[in-house]
Amino acid sequence: MDIAWHEVREKFKTIWGYQDFKSPQGEIIRTLLDGKDALVVLPTGGGKSICFQLPALVQTGLTIVVSPLVALMENQVSQLKQLGLSGALLHGELSKRDRQYTLQAILRQRLSLLYLSPETLLSVPLWEIISQPQIKITGIILDEVHCLTQWGNTFRPGYRRLGAVRRSLLKHKPGGTKIAIAAFTATADPQTQTEIIQVLELKQPEIFLVSPYRPNLNLKIKTVWTPRGRKEAALKFIRANKNSSGLVYVRSRRDSQVLAQWFRSLNYSVAAYHAGLVSSQRRKIEQEWISGKIQFAICTSAFGMGIDKGNVRFIIHYHPPELIAEYIQEVGRAGRDSKPAHTLTLISEPTGWFDPEDKQRSQFFKRQLEEQYRAAQRLIKELPNRGDIATIKQQFPQGEITLAILHSLGLLSWQDPFHYRKHSARLTSHDLFNSQKYYQKQMQQYLKTKQCRWKFLLQAFGFEEKREFKCGNCDRCLGNNILEA
């Protein structure tokens, strides 16, 4: 570390106004300043952005922050600008003028932090700039890195190519150049941690694991028997939480719009939020929710990442998420101020006869996944043993996803971010479905568990608690008598 630690602390106090770091912020910052790789699992609201923003600001050179959502990038850059700091973002919705301005700022080495998506990082125009020998890159940060395992195979295949980025950049830089990689997330079980380290090719990373346990966060699962009963259960829960701020998570854009319309008919100040909205609409809803003009948003998983609002008192999962990592991310957006907060997840009765929504939705996602995997099986024999991503995308509509699936199974490696080499042509359905089935089964086990809900979550994420551990706040510990009316 070239810069004195007292100078780092002074910069921290001057910019953010805090007297000292929260554990383990200081240790993470030291690690990044020392140029070491890191995997950081820090619960929502743990102050992770400071962990990589501060090292970027006290060093010379560019820190690249890879982020999954435009809304998340916009929030982070907006906060930087409010602090009077140097930061920019690149994404597909930018005007040509703004894009050119940012690219010029990179060329002239006037930026400390650059936020972008995996797809933008892997775009040829940007790559031609950042791979130039004179462009100094000090670090690559993967924010919300759990998206790599959740989306990397079938939805955002660019994530599977990120491990080749540092390796390729260093070939173009002066000898002795170091580029540290740090991966940040609020949720990663041991299996996910291993996959992140392997895919990103982290070198002897320092690992920081902080328990996601929040004693002020009360967890409840409720079975509903009809679609009408689902609405009534949500309404009863919101009424019990009076006029407090909250979020209601649904699993589709259409659901967010239909449910928001129903709540508006009951004179609630709500908005539907999903990835289909343009940037200005999303920003308006976020600001109105943060300011309290909107009591709650009916939203898909696109909402919440990176938004800092301490007084969220309730979270409703109108539909249960497919993955336990999504669940803990989303409930973790409540009660950041350490005051009591309540969460409710609504699930269909076991048969699905009277309220088939959950079963239908789960089957739809399963069919979609199966079709993608079958397409990969059909396509693998047609793909050349070596090739480049641009040609494959041109020739085969499902080619990029197939390459991502093969990479996830160890049947393919990336020579650089744009060129691959196959290791084997053998691909079985068993290989493809095994991992996904494990995670879906885990979520179902959580919904049906008879033990303390927090104990189940902590064990799922690799935190061993004492046998007699009970949170005392969840529906299992309280015998279902959690706040409802």
Secondary structure, DSSP 8 states (H G I E B T S, - for coil): --S-HHHHHHHHHHHH--SS--TTHHHHHHHHHTT--EEEE--TTS-HHHHHHHHHHHSSSEEEEE-S-HHHHHHHHHHHHHTT--EEEE-TTS-HHHHHHHHHHHHTT--SEEEE-HHHHT-HHHHHHHTSTTS-EEEEEETTTHHHHHHTTTT-GGGGGTHHHHHHHHHHS-TT---EEEEEES---HHHHHHHHHHHT-SS-EEEE-----TTEEEEEEEESSHHHHHHHHHHHHHHTTT-EEEEE-SSHHHHHHHHHHHHHTT--EEEE-TTS-HHHHHHHHHHHHHTSSSEEEE-TTS-TT---TTEEEEEESS--SSHHHHHHHHTTS-TTSS-EEEEEEEE-TT-SS--HHHHHHHHHHHHHHHHHHHHHHHHTTS-SEEEHHHHHHH-TTHHHHHHHHHHTTSEEEEETTEEEES-----HHHHHHHHHHHHHHHHHHHH--S-HHHHHHHHTT----TT---SSSHHHHTT--S--
